Amino acid sequence: MDRTASIAEMKARFRSETNRVWVSVHRGKWGPEPENSLAAIRAGRDWDVVEIDVRLDAEGTPFLM
């Protein structure tokens, strides 16, 4: 998958590839790397989707949960 695709291009691909199973890793590809770490997220780049849960703290700063 092209890592530089726009959001619109990604949405179009998801809609057009309805017979394809997408494989995702949640919190990155953790195990050898700590989950939600930048290393785990980078390690997950070989999968179709890397899902992370981003939250905002009381001051509005995003962090991984």
PDB file of N, CA, C and O in Angstrom, chain B, residues numbered from 101:
ATOM      1  N   MET B 101       0.844  -1.180   0.000  1.00  0.00           N
ATOM      2  CA  MET B 101       0.000   0.000   0.000  1.00  0.00           C
ATOM      3  C   MET B 101       0.883   1.234   0.000  1.00  0.00           C
ATOM      4  O   MET B 101       1.928   1.267   0.650  1.00  0.00           O
ATOM      5  N   ASP B 102       0.455   2.238  -0.729  1.00  0.00           N
ATOM      6  CA  ASP B 102       1.187   3.500  -0.817  1.00  0.00           C
ATOM      7  C   ASP B 102       1.058   4.257   0.501  1.00  0.00           C
ATOM      8  O   ASP B 102      -0.051   4.592   0.916  1.00  0.00           O
ATOM      9  N   ARG B 103       2.170   4.526   1.154  1.00  0.00           N
ATOM     10  CA  ARG B 103       2.167   5.203   2.455  1.00  0.00           C
ATOM     11  C   ARG B 103       1.898   6.694   2.329  1.00  0.00           C
ATOM     12  O   ARG B 103       1.687   7.362   3.341  1.00  0.00           O
ATOM     13  N   THR B 104       1.901   7.239   1.102  1.00  0.00           N
ATOM     14  CA  THR B 104       1.687   8.669   0.925  1.00  0.00           C
ATOM     15  C   THR B 104       0.285   8.981   0.412  1.00  0.00           C
ATOM     16  O   THR B 104       0.012  10.116   0.020  1.00  0.00           O
ATOM     17  N   ALA B 105      -0.596   8.002   0.408  1.00  0.00           N
ATOM     18  CA  ALA B 105      -1.955   8.201  -0.103  1.00  0.00           C
ATOM     19  C   ALA B 105      -2.720   9.181   0.784  1.00  0.00           C
ATOM     20  O   ALA B 105      -2.547   9.202   2.002  1.00  0.00           O
ATOM     21  N   SER B 106      -3.563   9.985   0.153  1.00  0.00           N
ATOM     22  CA  SER B 106      -4.385  10.926   0.907  1.00  0.00           C
ATOM     23  C   SER B 106      -5.533  10.175   1.590  1.00  0.00           C
ATOM     24  O   SER B 106      -5.801   9.014   1.280  1.00  0.00           O
ATOM     25  N   ILE B 107      -6.191  10.844   2.503  1.00  0.00           N
ATOM     26  CA  ILE B 107      -7.344  10.248   3.188  1.00  0.00           C
ATOM     27  C   ILE B 107      -8.414   9.855   2.168  1.00  0.00           C
ATOM     28  O   ILE B 107      -8.991   8.772   2.261  1.00  0.00           O
ATOM     29  N   ALA B 108      -8.680  10.730   1.198  1.00  0.00           N
ATOM     30  CA  ALA B 108      -9.694  10.431   0.180  1.00  0.00           C
ATOM     31  C   ALA B 108      -9.300   9.190  -0.617  1.00  0.00           C
ATOM     32  O   ALA B 108     -10.149   8.352  -0.919  1.00  0.00           O
ATOM     33  N   GLU B 109      -8.015   9.068  -0.960  1.00  0.00           N
ATOM     34  CA  GLU B 109      -7.554   7.891  -1.702  1.00  0.00           C
ATOM     35  C   GLU B 109      -7.690   6.629  -0.870  1.00  0.00           C
ATOM     36  O   GLU B 109      -8.070   5.578  -1.384  1.00  0.00           O
ATOM     37  N   MET B 110      -7.378   6.732   0.427  1.00  0.00           N
ATOM     38  CA  MET B 110      -7.517   5.576   1.307  1.00  0.00           C
ATOM     39  C   MET B 110      -8.976   5.136   1.415  1.00  0.00           C
ATOM     40  O   MET B 110      -9.271   3.943   1.355  1.00  0.00           O
ATOM     41  N   LYS B 111      -9.888   6.097   1.574  1.00  0.00           N
ATOM     42  CA  LYS B 111     -11.313   5.761   1.659  1.00  0.00           C
ATOM     43  C   LYS B 111     -11.775   5.086   0.381  1.00  0.00           C
ATOM     44  O   LYS B 111     -12.538   4.121   0.433  1.00  0.00           O
ATOM     45  N   ALA B 112     -11.328   5.574  -0.761  1.00  0.00           N
ATOM     46  CA  ALA B 112     -11.713   4.982  -2.048  1.00  0.00           C
ATOM     47  C   ALA B 112     -11.208   3.543  -2.147  1.00  0.00           C
ATOM     48  O   ALA B 112     -11.917   2.669  -2.646  1.00  0.00           O
ATOM     49  N   ARG B 113     -10.006   3.297  -1.682  1.00  0.00           N
ATOM     50  CA  ARG B 113      -9.463   1.931  -1.711  1.00  0.00           C
ATOM     51  C   ARG B 113     -10.265   1.001  -0.824  1.00  0.00           C
ATOM     52  O   ARG B 113     -10.579  -0.121  -1.223  1.00  0.00           O
ATOM     53  N   PHE B 114     -10.602   1.452   0.379  1.00  0.00           N
ATOM     54  CA  PHE B 114     -11.391   0.616   1.277  1.00  0.00           C
ATOM     55  C   PHE B 114     -12.736   0.261   0.641  1.00  0.00           C
ATOM     56  O   PHE B 114     -13.194  -0.877   0.750  1.00  0.00           O
ATOM     57  N   ARG B 115     -13.359   1.218  -0.012  1.00  0.00           N
ATOM     58  CA  ARG B 115     -14.654   0.970  -0.645  1.00  0.00           C
ATOM     59  C   ARG B 115     -14.531   0.075  -1.872  1.00  0.00           C
ATOM     60  O   ARG B 115     -15.412  -0.749  -2.118  1.00  0.00           O
ATOM     61  N   SER B 116     -13.456   0.219  -2.648  1.00  0.00           N
ATOM     62  CA  SER B 116     -13.331  -0.524  -3.904  1.00  0.00           C
ATOM     63  C   SER B 116     -12.832  -1.947  -3.701  1.00  0.00           C
ATOM     64  O   SER B 116     -13.021  -2.792  -4.576  1.00  0.00           O
ATOM     65  N   GLU B 117     -12.212  -2.227  -2.588  1.00  0.00           N
ATOM     66  CA  GLU B 117     -11.648  -3.553  -2.350  1.00  0.00           C
ATOM     67  C   GLU B 117     -12.503  -4.322  -1.350  1.00  0.00           C
ATOM     68  O   GLU B 117     -12.005  -4.804  -0.332  1.00  0.00           O
ATOM     69  N   THR B 118     -13.793  -4.429  -1.649  1.00  0.00           N
ATOM     70  CA  THR B 118     -14.719  -5.033  -0.689  1.00  0.00           C
ATOM     71  C   THR B 118     -14.501  -6.529  -0.517  1.00  0.00           C
ATOM     72  O   THR B 118     -14.906  -7.086   0.503  1.00  0.00           O
ATOM     73  N   ASN B 119     -13.888  -7.186  -1.463  1.00  0.00           N
ATOM     74  CA  ASN B 119     -13.672  -8.628  -1.348  1.00  0.00           C
ATOM     75  C   ASN B 119     -12.310  -8.960  -0.750  1.00  0.00           C
ATOM     76  O   ASN B 119     -11.917 -10.126  -0.711  1.00  0.00           O
ATOM     77  N   ARG B 120     -11.610  -7.974  -0.300  1.00  0.00           N
ATOM     78  CA  ARG B 120     -10.270  -8.163   0.260  1.00  0.00           C
ATOM     79  C   ARG B 120     -10.335  -8.059   1.778  1.00  0.00           C
ATOM     80  O   ARG B 120     -11.032  -7.200   2.319  1.00  0.00           O
ATOM     81  N   VAL B 121      -9.616  -8.925   2.456  1.00  0.00           N
ATOM     82  CA  VAL B 121      -9.504  -8.851   3.906  1.00  0.00           C
ATOM     83  C   VAL B 121      -8.322  -7.950   4.249  1.00  0.00           C
ATOM     84  O   VAL B 121      -7.204  -8.178   3.787  1.00  0.00           O
ATOM     85  N   TRP B 122      -8.574  -6.929   5.058  1.00  0.00           N
ATOM     86  CA  TRP B 122      -7.515  -6.028   5.515  1.00  0.00           C
ATOM     87  C   TRP B 122      -7.023  -6.530   6.856  1.00  0.00           C
ATOM     88  O   TRP B 122      -7.825  -6.885   7.720  1.00  0.00           O
ATOM     89  N   VAL B 123      -5.727  -6.561   7.036  1.00  0.00           N
ATOM     90  CA  VAL B 123      -5.130  -7.031   8.279  1.00  0.00           C
ATOM     91  C   VAL B 123      -4.579  -5.820   9.027  1.00  0.00           C
ATOM     92  O   VAL B 123      -3.831  -5.015   8.472  1.00  0.00           O
ATOM     93  N   SER B 124      -4.965  -5.711  10.295  1.00  0.00           N
ATOM     94  CA  SER B 124      -4.500  -4.572  11.084  1.00  0.00           C
ATOM     95  C   SER B 124      -3.764  -5.052  12.330  1.00  0.00           C
ATOM     96  O   SER B 124      -3.955  -6.171  12.808  1.00  0.00           O
ATOM     97  N   VAL B 125      -2.928  -4.175  12.826  1.00  0.00           N
ATOM     98  CA  VAL B 125      -2.272  -4.415  14.111  1.00  0.00           C
ATOM     99  C   VAL B 125      -2.711  -3.290  15.035  1.00  0.00           C
ATOM    100  O   VAL B 125      -2.670  -2.117  14.664  1.00  0.00           O
ATOM    101  N   HIS B 126      -3.128  -3.656  16.233  1.00  0.00           N
ATOM    102  CA  HIS B 126      -3.624  -2.672  17.190  1.00  0.00           C
ATOM    103  C   HIS B 126      -2.518  -2.338  18.173  1.00  0.00           C
ATOM    104  O   HIS B 126      -1.881  -3.235  18.726  1.00  0.00           O
ATOM    105  N   ARG B 127      -2.287  -1.055  18.393  1.00  0.00           N
ATOM    106  CA  ARG B 127      -1.215  -0.547  19.256  1.00  0.00           C
ATOM    107  C   ARG B 127       0.150  -0.832  18.653  1.00  0.00           C
ATOM    108  O   ARG B 127       1.144  -0.955  19.369  1.00  0.00           O
ATOM    109  N   GLY B 128       0.190  -0.936  17.320  1.00  0.00           N
ATOM    110  CA  GLY B 128       1.431  -1.259  16.633  1.00  0.00           C
ATOM    111  C   GLY B 128       1.689  -2.748  16.654  1.00  0.00           C
ATOM    112  O   GLY B 128       0.885  -3.518  17.178  1.00  0.00           O
ATOM    113  N   LYS B 129       2.809  -3.153  16.086  1.00  0.00           N
ATOM    114  CA  LYS B 129       3.195  -4.569  16.117  1.00  0.00           C
ATOM    115  C   LYS B 129       4.049  -4.761  17.360  1.00  0.00           C
ATOM    116  O   LYS B 129       5.278  -4.717  17.303  1.00  0.00           O
ATOM    117  N   TRP B 130       3.380  -4.972  18.477  1.00  0.00           N
ATOM    118  CA  TRP B 130       4.075  -5.076  19.738  1.00  0.00           C
ATOM    119  C   TRP B 130       4.373  -6.525  20.050  1.00  0.00           C
ATOM    120  O   TRP B 130       3.861  -7.427  19.387  1.00  0.00           O
ATOM    121  N   GLY B 131       5.153  -6.741  21.004  1.00  0.00           N
ATOM    122  CA  GLY B 131       5.669  -8.052  21.392  1.00  0.00           C
ATOM    123  C   GLY B 131       7.136  -7.840  21.676  1.00  0.00           C
ATOM    124  O   GLY B 131       7.555  -7.744  22.829  1.00  0.00           O
ATOM    125  N   PRO B 132       7.924  -7.768  20.591  1.00  0.00           N
ATOM    126  CA  PRO B 132       9.320  -7.419  20.836  1.00  0.00           C
ATOM    127  C   PRO B 132       9.467  -5.938  21.212  1.00  0.00           C
ATOM    128  O   PRO B 132      10.443  -5.556  21.857  1.00  0.00           O
ATOM    129  N   GLU B 133       8.505  -5.112  20.810  1.00  0.00           N
ATOM    130  CA  GLU B 133       8.525  -3.676  21.115  1.00  0.00           C
ATOM    131  C   GLU B 133       7.385  -3.361  22.086  1.00  0.00           C
ATOM    132  O   GLU B 133       6.371  -4.060  22.067  1.00  0.00           O
ATOM    133  N   PRO B 134       7.511  -2.343  22.926  1.00  0.00           N
ATOM    134  CA  PRO B 134       6.402  -1.975  23.815  1.00  0.00           C
ATOM    135  C   PRO B 134       5.196  -1.495  23.004  1.00  0.00           C
ATOM    136  O   PRO B 134       5.353  -0.736  22.048  1.00  0.00           O
ATOM    137  N   GLU B 135       3.996  -1.935  23.384  1.00  0.00           N
ATOM    138  CA  GLU B 135       2.812  -1.497  22.655  1.00  0.00           C
ATOM    139  C   GLU B 135       2.670   0.022  22.737  1.00  0.00           C
ATOM    140  O   GLU B 135       3.064   0.641  23.726  1.00  0.00           O
ATOM    141  N   ASN B 136       2.104   0.611  21.685  1.00  0.00           N
ATOM    142  CA  ASN B 136       1.906   2.050  21.546  1.00  0.00           C
ATOM    143  C   ASN B 136       3.206   2.837  21.446  1.00  0.00           C
ATOM    144  O   ASN B 136       3.174   4.067  21.487  1.00  0.00           O
ATOM    145  N   SER B 137       4.336   2.174  21.318  1.00  0.00           N
ATOM    146  CA  SER B 137       5.589   2.901  21.165  1.00  0.00           C
ATOM    147  C   SER B 137       5.804   3.239  19.692  1.00  0.00           C
ATOM    148  O   SER B 137       5.231   2.598  18.812  1.00  0.00           O
ATOM    149  N   LEU B 138       6.621   4.235  19.434  1.00  0.00           N
ATOM    150  CA  LEU B 138       6.942   4.587  18.059  1.00  0.00           C
ATOM    151  C   LEU B 138       7.584   3.403  17.341  1.00  0.00           C
ATOM    152  O   LEU B 138       7.334   3.189  16.155  1.00  0.00           O
ATOM    153  N   ALA B 139       8.406   2.635  18.046  1.00  0.00           N
ATOM    154  CA  ALA B 139       9.038   1.457  17.443  1.00  0.00           C
ATOM    155  C   ALA B 139       7.990   0.427  17.024  1.00  0.00           C
ATOM    156  O   ALA B 139       8.109  -0.164  15.950  1.00  0.00           O
ATOM    157  N   ALA B 140       6.963   0.202  17.853  1.00  0.00           N
ATOM    158  CA  ALA B 140       5.904  -0.755  17.519  1.00  0.00           C
ATOM    159  C   ALA B 140       5.066  -0.259  16.347  1.00  0.00           C
ATOM    160  O   ALA B 140       4.665  -1.051  15.494  1.00  0.00           O
ATOM    161  N   ILE B 141       4.799   1.044  16.296  1.00  0.00           N
ATOM    162  CA  ILE B 141       4.034   1.608  15.186  1.00  0.00           C
ATOM    163  C   ILE B 141       4.830   1.462  13.886  1.00  0.00           C
ATOM    164  O   ILE B 141       4.277   1.080  12.855  1.00  0.00           O
ATOM    165  N   ARG B 142       6.113   1.765  13.940  1.00  0.00           N
ATOM    166  CA  ARG B 142       6.963   1.599  12.750  1.00  0.00           C
ATOM    167  C   ARG B 142       7.042   0.134  12.329  1.00  0.00           C
ATOM    168  O   ARG B 142       7.030  -0.163  11.134  1.00  0.00           O
ATOM    169  N   ALA B 143       7.123  -0.786  13.291  1.00  0.00           N
ATOM    170  CA  ALA B 143       7.198  -2.207  12.975  1.00  0.00           C
ATOM    171  C   ALA B 143       5.917  -2.705  12.307  1.00  0.00           C
ATOM    172  O   ALA B 143       5.940  -3.703  11.586  1.00  0.00           O
ATOM    173  N   GLY B 144       4.802  -2.016  12.542  1.00  0.00           N
ATOM    174  CA  GLY B 144       3.527  -2.414  11.951  1.00  0.00           C
ATOM    175  C   GLY B 144       3.299  -1.902  10.544  1.00  0.00           C
ATOM    176  O   GLY B 144       2.256  -2.184   9.953  1.00  0.00           O
ATOM    177  N   ARG B 145       4.238  -1.162   9.995  1.00  0.00           N
ATOM    178  CA  ARG B 145       4.051  -0.579   8.660  1.00  0.00           C
ATOM    179  C   ARG B 145       3.872  -1.613   7.559  1.00  0.00           C
ATOM    180  O   ARG B 145       3.351  -1.285   6.492  1.00  0.00           O
ATOM    181  N   ASP B 146       4.290  -2.853   7.789  1.00  0.00           N
ATOM    182  CA  ASP B 146       4.127  -3.882   6.760  1.00  0.00           C
ATOM    183  C   ASP B 146       2.699  -4.415   6.689  1.00  0.00           C
ATOM    184  O   ASP B 146       2.354  -5.117   5.738  1.00  0.00           O
ATOM    185  N   TRP B 147       1.870  -4.096   7.671  1.00  0.00           N
ATOM    186  CA  TRP B 147       0.478  -4.522   7.681  1.00  0.00           C
ATOM    187  C   TRP B 147      -0.367  -3.488   6.953  1.00  0.00           C
ATOM    188  O   TRP B 147       0.112  -2.394   6.653  1.00  0.00           O
ATOM    189  N   ASP B 148      -1.620  -3.823   6.668  1.00  0.00           N
ATOM    190  CA  ASP B 148      -2.504  -2.902   5.947  1.00  0.00           C
ATOM    191  C   ASP B 148      -2.869  -1.688   6.781  1.00  0.00           C
ATOM    192  O   ASP B 148      -2.922  -0.571   6.266  1.00  0.00           O
ATOM    193  N   VAL B 149      -3.123  -1.900   8.070  1.00  0.00           N
ATOM    194  CA  VAL B 149      -3.588  -0.828   8.948  1.00  0.00           C
ATOM    195  C   VAL B 149      -2.872  -0.945  10.290  1.00  0.00           C
ATOM    196  O   VAL B 149      -2.740  -2.041  10.834  1.00  0.00           O
ATOM    197  N   VAL B 150      -2.415   0.175  10.816  1.00  0.00           N
ATOM    198  CA  VAL B 150      -1.905   0.234  12.184  1.00  0.00           C
ATOM    199  C   VAL B 150      -2.884   1.106  12.960  1.00  0.00           C
ATOM    200  O   VAL B 150      -3.030   2.295  12.677  1.00  0.00           O
ATOM    201  N   GLU B 151      -3.551   0.506  13.939  1.00  0.00           N
ATOM    202  CA  GLU B 151      -4.559   1.232  14.721  1.00  0.00           C
ATOM    203  C   GLU B 151      -3.965   1.642  16.058  1.00  0.00           C
ATOM    204  O   GLU B 151      -3.362   0.829  16.758  1.00  0.00           O
ATOM    205  N   ILE B 152      -4.139   2.890  16.398  1.00  0.00           N
ATOM    206  CA  ILE B 152      -3.718   3.394  17.704  1.00  0.00           C
ATOM    207  C   ILE B 152      -4.864   4.201  18.302  1.00  0.00           C
ATOM    208  O   ILE B 152      -5.675   4.769  17.570  1.00  0.00           O
ATOM    209  N   ASP B 153      -4.930   4.253  19.610  1.00  0.00           N
ATOM    210  CA  ASP B 153      -5.972   4.999  20.311  1.00  0.00           C
ATOM    211  C   ASP B 153      -5.359   6.268  20.874  1.00  0.00           C
ATOM    212  O   ASP B 153      -4.558   6.213  21.807  1.00  0.00           O
ATOM    213  N   VAL B 154      -5.725   7.391  20.320  1.00  0.00           N
ATOM    214  CA  VAL B 154      -5.197   8.680  20.760  1.00  0.00           C
ATOM    215  C   VAL B 154      -6.250   9.370  21.617  1.00  0.00           C
ATOM    216  O   VAL B 154      -7.420   9.436  21.241  1.00  0.00           O
ATOM    217  N   ARG B 155      -5.836   9.876  22.754  1.00  0.00           N
ATOM    218  CA  ARG B 155      -6.712  10.626  23.655  1.00  0.00           C
ATOM    219  C   ARG B 155      -6.076  11.982  23.926  1.00  0.00           C
ATOM    220  O   ARG B 155      -4.891  12.183  23.660  1.00  0.00           O
ATOM    221  N   LEU B 156      -6.858  12.901  24.451  1.00  0.00           N
ATOM    222  CA  LEU B 156      -6.344  14.211  24.846  1.00  0.00           C
ATOM    223  C   LEU B 156      -6.331  14.310  26.359  1.00  0.00           C
ATOM    224  O   LEU B 156      -7.279  13.887  27.020  1.00  0.00           O
ATOM    225  N   ASP B 157      -5.243  14.877  26.922  1.00  0.00           N
ATOM    226  CA  ASP B 157      -5.224  15.086  28.358  1.00  0.00           C
ATOM    227  C   ASP B 157      -5.987  16.361  28.691  1.00  0.00           C
ATOM    228  O   ASP B 157      -6.544  16.993  27.794  1.00  0.00           O
ATOM    229  N   ALA B 158      -6.023  16.742  29.937  1.00  0.00           N
ATOM    230  CA  ALA B 158      -6.801  17.903  30.378  1.00  0.00           C
ATOM    231  C   ALA B 158      -6.357  19.202  29.702  1.00  0.00           C
ATOM    232  O   ALA B 158      -7.145  20.139  29.571  1.00  0.00           O
ATOM    233  N   GLU B 159      -5.099  19.255  29.276  1.00  0.00           N
ATOM    234  CA  GLU B 159      -4.588  20.457  28.620  1.00  0.00           C
ATOM    235  C   GLU B 159      -4.704  20.397  27.105  1.00  0.00           C
ATOM    236  O   GLU B 159      -4.275  21.318  26.410  1.00  0.00           O
ATOM    237  N   GLY B 160      -5.286  19.308  26.588  1.00  0.00           N
ATOM    238  CA  GLY B 160      -5.476  19.169  25.151  1.00  0.00           C
ATOM    239  C   GLY B 160      -4.296  18.564  24.401  1.00  0.00           C
ATOM    240  O   GLY B 160      -4.260  18.608  23.171  1.00  0.00           O
ATOM    241  N   THR B 161      -3.335  18.003  25.120  1.00  0.00           N
ATOM    242  CA  THR B 161      -2.183  17.365  24.490  1.00  0.00           C
ATOM    243  C   THR B 161      -2.530  15.921  24.154  1.00  0.00           C
ATOM    244  O   THR B 161      -2.986  15.184  25.028  1.00  0.00           O
ATOM    245  N   PRO B 162      -2.324  15.495  22.898  1.00  0.00           N
ATOM    246  CA  PRO B 162      -2.639  14.113  22.543  1.00  0.00           C
ATOM    247  C   PRO B 162      -1.620  13.124  23.144  1.00  0.00           C
ATOM    248  O   PRO B 162      -0.436  13.437  23.270  1.00  0.00           O
ATOM    249  N   PHE B 163      -2.099  11.949  23.504  1.00  0.00           N
ATOM    250  CA  PHE B 163      -1.215  10.893  23.990  1.00  0.00           C
ATOM    251  C   PHE B 163      -1.815   9.547  23.588  1.00  0.00           C
ATOM    252  O   PHE B 163      -3.011   9.452  23.312  1.00  0.00           O
ATOM    253  N   LEU B 164      -0.987   8.518  23.558  1.00  0.00           N
ATOM    254  CA  LEU B 164      -1.449   7.171  23.233  1.00  0.00           C
ATOM    255  C   LEU B 164      -1.887   6.481  24.503  1.00  0.00           C
ATOM    256  O   LEU B 164      -1.226   6.572  25.537  1.00  0.00           O
ATOM    257  N   MET B 165      -3.008   5.788  24.416  1.00  0.00           N
ATOM    258  CA  MET B 165      -3.613   5.150  25.572  1.00  0.00           C
ATOM    259  C   MET B 165      -3.213   3.693  25.620  1.00  0.00           C
ATOM    260  O   MET B 165      -3.623   2.970  26.529  1.00  0.00           O
TER     261      MET B 165
END
